[in-house]
């Protein structure tokens, strides 16, 4: 998959394009992606996902910290799995937010050799969200590209949305979040050196440094599975500051069952399934060690079932 992260997005081949923020790449987003791939295959076009980075909300409402379900790199990983030809993560700035809808459509048409445009039924764009599907359809008729409107995907009678998934993650409801995402919520990153406390008590952990805009669950212990080098391991993941050893920095630490390799500097992906307990400050290291042993047994039984 070709990835473009600057304003130089000129494409040499005719394209089928879908527009959106794709935060989460959930069931609704996947419907857009599969539709654009279908048109690309049928008409011998390149399939293009046109997104933005950073997320527009983090720019237009900069006073409020905004977190994304999946990071820029995680989004690339998912779209690559879905065999998209080109991912455009167009730089979203305050200046770009003032671009009117007409100028955006013309830029998109000229730069991507647009032949098919696929959007959700409620997609809006341009300054003050002045553009909508009807506007895209009119331009399509005028410039010669086909416009396709995709209806919202619903689950349990409600529209599938990134906002809904964020609330599930906040509520530690991964069963629902994963169902709406059509995949497991995960954290992906490079394993870095930590304080090695886990190793001294027999539970060595793989520590991930997360993107500061990554939406993480609240502090606590979670039943997870960790994928390393194409293999999946049962695991326990702690999110928090490790109060028992006076930690001050929020970390994501994962203990992999039946695993003893040194993987510093390598990438892992941690998939979340269930909340086990909140983070707790123990009186001493021995109490912490005993609790982790109990957690391991709980997680092993849970994931085995």
C-alpha positions as CSV (number, residue, x, y, z in Angstrom):
1,X,0.0,0.0,0.0
2,X,1.3,3.4,-1.0
3,X,1.0,6.0,1.8
4,X,1.0,9.8,1.2
5,X,1.3,12.1,4.3
6,X,1.8,15.5,2.7
7,X,0.0,17.8,0.3
8,X,1.6,16.3,-2.8
9,X,-1.2,13.8,-3.5
10,X,-1.2,13.8,-7.4
11,X,-2.1,10.4,-8.7
12,X,-1.1,9.1,-12.1
13,X,-3.8,6.5,-12.4
14,X,-7.6,7.0,-12.4
15,X,-9.0,6.3,-8.9
16,X,-12.0,5.2,-6.9
17,X,-11.9,7.3,-3.7
18,X,-13.6,7.1,-0.3
19,X,-13.6,10.1,2.0
20,X,-13.6,10.1,5.8
21,X,-11.7,10.4,9.1
22,X,-11.7,6.6,9.5
23,X,-11.0,6.8,13.2
24,X,-11.4,3.2,14.3
25,X,-12.1,1.8,10.8
26,X,-15.3,0.2,12.2
27,X,-18.1,-1.7,10.5
28,X,-19.4,1.5,8.8
29,X,-15.9,2.4,7.5
30,X,-15.3,-1.1,6.3
31,X,-18.5,-0.9,4.2
32,X,-17.1,2.2,2.5
33,X,-13.7,0.5,1.9
34,X,-15.2,-2.7,0.5
35,X,-17.4,-0.6,-1.9
36,X,-14.5,1.4,-3.2
37,X,-12.5,-1.8,-3.7
38,X,-15.4,-3.3,-5.7
39,X,-15.6,-0.3,-8.0
40,X,-11.8,-0.2,-8.4
41,X,-11.8,-3.9,-9.4
42,X,-14.7,-3.6,-11.8
43,X,-13.4,-0.5,-13.6
44,X,-9.6,-1.1,-13.3
45,X,-9.0,1.8,-11.0
46,X,-6.8,2.4,-8.0
47,X,-8.6,2.2,-4.6
48,X,-7.9,5.2,-2.5
49,X,-8.8,6.0,1.1
50,X,-8.6,9.8,1.6
51,X,-8.3,10.7,5.3
52,X,-6.7,13.4,7.4
53,X,-3.9,13.8,9.9
54,X,-4.1,15.0,12.6
55,X,-7.8,14.3,13.2
56,X,-9.8,17.5,12.3
57,X,-11.4,17.7,15.8
58,X,-7.9,18.1,17.3
59,X,-7.3,21.1,15.1
60,X,-10.7,22.9,15.2
61,X,-11.2,22.3,18.9
62,X,-7.6,22.4,20.0
63,X,-8.6,23.5,23.5
64,X,-9.9,20.0,24.2
65,X,-7.5,17.0,24.1
66,X,-8.7,14.6,21.5
67,X,-7.7,10.9,21.3
68,X,-8.1,8.6,18.4
69,X,-9.1,4.9,18.6
70,X,-6.3,3.9,16.3
71,X,-3.1,5.8,15.7
72,X,-1.7,6.9,12.3
73,X,0.5,3.8,12.2
74,X,-2.3,1.5,13.4
75,X,-4.6,2.8,10.7
76,X,-2.0,2.1,8.0
77,X,-1.6,-1.4,9.4
78,X,-5.4,-2.1,9.2
79,X,-5.8,-0.6,5.7
80,X,-2.9,-2.6,4.4
81,X,-4.6,-5.7,5.6
82,X,-7.6,-4.7,3.6
83,X,-5.4,-4.4,0.5
84,X,-6.2,-0.7,-0.3
85,X,-3.9,0.6,-3.0
86,X,-3.3,4.2,-1.7
87,X,-3.8,5.8,1.7
88,X,-3.8,9.6,1.7
89,X,-3.5,11.1,5.2
90,X,-3.8,14.8,4.1
91,X,-2.3,17.3,6.5
92,X,-5.2,19.0,8.3
93,X,-4.4,22.5,9.5
94,X,-6.3,25.6,10.6
95,X,-5.7,27.0,7.1
96,X,-7.1,23.9,5.4
97,X,-10.1,24.0,7.7
98,X,-11.1,27.3,6.0
99,X,-11.1,25.8,2.5
100,X,-14.6,26.0,1.0
101,X,-16.3,22.9,-0.2
102,X,-16.1,23.8,-4.0
103,X,-12.3,24.2,-3.8
104,X,-12.0,20.9,-2.0
105,X,-14.0,19.0,-4.6
106,X,-12.0,20.5,-7.5
107,X,-8.7,19.8,-5.7
108,X,-9.7,16.2,-5.1
109,X,-10.9,15.7,-8.7
110,X,-7.8,17.2,-10.3
111,X,-5.3,15.6,-8.0
112,X,-6.7,12.0,-7.9
113,X,-8.0,11.6,-11.4
114,X,-11.3,10.8,-9.7
115,X,-13.7,8.4,-11.4
116,X,-15.7,7.1,-8.5
117,X,-16.3,8.8,-5.1
118,X,-17.8,6.8,-2.2
119,X,-19.1,8.5,0.9
120,X,-21.4,7.9,3.9
121,X,-24.9,9.2,3.7
122,X,-24.2,12.0,6.3
123,X,-20.7,13.0,5.0
124,X,-20.1,16.7,5.2
125,X,-17.0,18.7,4.2
126,X,-15.5,22.1,3.6
127,X,-15.6,25.3,5.7
128,X,-18.6,25.2,8.1
129,X,-19.4,21.7,6.7
130,X,-21.1,23.4,3.8
131,X,-20.6,20.4,1.4
132,X,-22.8,17.3,1.4
133,X,-23.6,14.4,-0.9
134,X,-26.0,16.4,-3.1
135,X,-23.2,18.8,-3.8
136,X,-20.8,15.9,-4.6
137,X,-23.4,14.4,-7.0
138,X,-23.9,17.7,-8.8
139,X,-20.1,18.1,-9.3
140,X,-19.9,14.5,-10.4
141,X,-22.5,15.0,-13.1
142,X,-20.6,18.2,-14.2
143,X,-17.0,16.8,-14.1
144,X,-17.7,13.2,-15.0
145,X,-17.2,11.1,-11.9
146,X,-19.7,8.7,-10.3
147,X,-20.9,9.4,-6.8
148,X,-22.0,6.5,-4.5
149,X,-23.8,7.1,-1.2
150,X,-23.5,4.4,1.5
151,X,-26.2,4.1,4.2
152,X,-25.2,3.9,7.8
153,X,-24.5,0.5,9.4
154,X,-26.5,-0.2,12.5
155,X,-26.0,-2.6,15.4
156,X,-28.7,-3.3,17.9
157,X,-30.8,-0.6,16.3
158,X,-28.1,2.2,16.7
159,X,-25.7,3.6,14.2
160,X,-22.2,2.3,14.4
161,X,-19.9,5.3,15.1
162,X,-16.5,6.1,16.5
163,X,-18.2,8.1,19.3
164,X,-20.1,5.0,20.3
165,X,-16.9,2.8,20.2
166,X,-15.0,5.4,22.3
167,X,-17.7,5.1,25.0
168,X,-17.4,1.3,25.0
169,X,-13.7,1.6,25.5
170,X,-14.3,4.1,28.3
171,X,-16.7,1.7,29.9
172,X,-14.3,-1.2,29.4
173,X,-16.9,-3.0,27.3
174,X,-14.5,-4.7,24.8
175,X,-17.0,-7.3,23.7
176,X,-19.2,-4.5,22.3
177,X,-16.3,-2.4,21.1
178,X,-14.8,-5.3,19.2
179,X,-18.1,-6.2,17.7
180,X,-18.6,-2.7,16.4
181,X,-15.0,-2.5,15.1
182,X,-15.4,-5.9,13.5
183,X,-12.0,-6.7,15.0
184,X,-10.3,-6.4,18.4
185,X,-9.4,-3.0,19.8
186,X,-5.6,-3.1,20.0
187,X,-2.4,-1.2,20.9
188,X,0.5,-1.6,18.6
189,X,4.0,-0.4,19.1
190,X,7.7,-1.0,19.6
191,X,8.9,-2.7,22.8
192,X,11.1,-0.4,24.9
193,X,13.1,-0.8,28.0
194,X,11.3,-0.3,31.3
195,X,12.4,-0.5,34.9
196,X,12.6,-4.3,34.7
197,X,10.6,-4.7,37.9
198,X,8.5,-7.5,36.4
199,X,11.6,-9.5,35.5
200,X,12.8,-9.5,39.1
201,X,9.6,-11.1,40.3
202,X,9.2,-13.6,37.6
203,X,6.8,-11.8,35.3
204,X,8.9,-10.0,32.7
205,X,6.8,-7.5,30.7
206,X,7.0,-6.0,27.2
207,X,6.5,-2.2,27.5
208,X,5.0,-0.1,24.7
209,X,5.4,3.6,24.2
210,X,2.1,4.8,22.8
211,X,1.3,7.7,20.6
212,X,0.2,10.6,22.9
213,X,-3.1,10.8,20.9
214,X,-3.9,7.1,21.3
215,X,-7.2,6.4,23.2
216,X,-6.3,4.0,26.0
217,X,-8.7,2.3,28.4
218,X,-8.6,3.5,32.0
219,X,-5.8,2.3,34.4
220,X,-6.1,-1.3,35.3
221,X,-5.4,-5.0,34.4
222,X,-6.8,-6.5,31.2
223,X,-7.1,-9.9,29.6
224,X,-5.3,-9.6,26.3
225,X,-3.7,-11.6,23.5
226,X,-0.4,-10.4,22.1
227,X,0.8,-11.0,18.5
228,X,4.5,-11.1,17.9
229,X,6.1,-12.2,14.7
230,X,2.9,-13.7,13.5
231,X,2.2,-15.8,16.6
232,X,-0.5,-15.2,19.2
233,X,0.2,-15.5,22.9
234,X,-2.2,-15.2,25.9
235,X,-1.2,-12.2,27.9
236,X,-2.0,-9.9,30.8
237,X,-1.8,-6.1,30.2
238,X,-1.4,-3.4,32.8
239,X,-2.2,0.2,32.0
240,X,-1.1,2.7,34.7
241,X,1.7,4.1,36.7
242,X,2.7,1.1,38.8
243,X,2.0,2.7,42.2
244,X,3.5,-0.2,44.2
245,X,6.9,0.7,42.9
246,X,6.2,4.5,42.9
247,X,5.9,4.9,39.1
248,X,5.1,8.3,37.7
249,X,4.6,7.7,34.0
250,X,1.6,6.0,32.5
251,X,2.7,2.9,30.6
252,X,1.3,-0.1,28.8
253,X,3.0,-3.3,30.1
254,X,2.2,-6.8,28.9
255,X,3.2,-10.2,30.3
256,X,3.1,-12.9,27.6
257,X,2.4,-16.5,28.7
258,X,5.0,-19.1,27.9
259,X,7.4,-16.6,26.3
260,X,11.0,-15.8,27.2
261,X,12.5,-14.0,24.2
262,X,14.3,-10.6,24.3
263,X,12.2,-8.5,21.9
264,X,13.4,-4.9,22.7
265,X,13.0,-2.7,19.6
266,X,10.6,-5.1,17.9
267,X,6.9,-4.5,17.3
268,X,4.0,-6.2,19.0
269,X,0.2,-5.9,18.8
270,X,-1.9,-6.2,22.0
271,X,-5.5,-7.2,21.6
272,X,-8.0,-6.4,24.4
273,X,-10.8,-8.7,25.5
274,X,-11.8,-8.0,29.1
275,X,-11.1,-5.9,32.2
276,X,-9.9,-7.9,35.2
277,X,-9.4,-5.4,37.9
278,X,-8.4,-1.8,38.7
279,X,-4.8,-0.8,39.3
280,X,-3.9,-1.1,43.0
281,X,-1.0,-0.1,45.2
282,X,0.2,-3.1,47.2
283,X,2.0,-3.0,50.5
284,X,5.1,-4.8,49.1
285,X,6.5,-6.6,46.1
286,X,5.5,-10.0,47.4
287,X,1.8,-9.0,47.5
288,X,2.1,-7.7,44.0
289,X,3.7,-11.0,42.9
290,X,0.9,-13.0,44.5
291,X,-1.8,-10.9,42.8
292,X,-0.2,-11.2,39.4
293,X,-0.1,-15.0,39.8
294,X,-3.9,-14.9,40.5
295,X,-4.4,-12.6,37.6
296,X,-2.6,-15.0,35.3
297,X,-4.8,-17.9,36.4
298,X,-7.9,-15.7,35.8
299,X,-6.8,-14.6,32.4
300,X,-5.7,-18.1,31.3
301,X,-9.2,-19.5,32.2
302,X,-11.0,-16.6,30.6
303,X,-9.1,-16.7,27.3
304,X,-9.2,-20.5,27.2
305,X,-13.0,-20.4,27.3
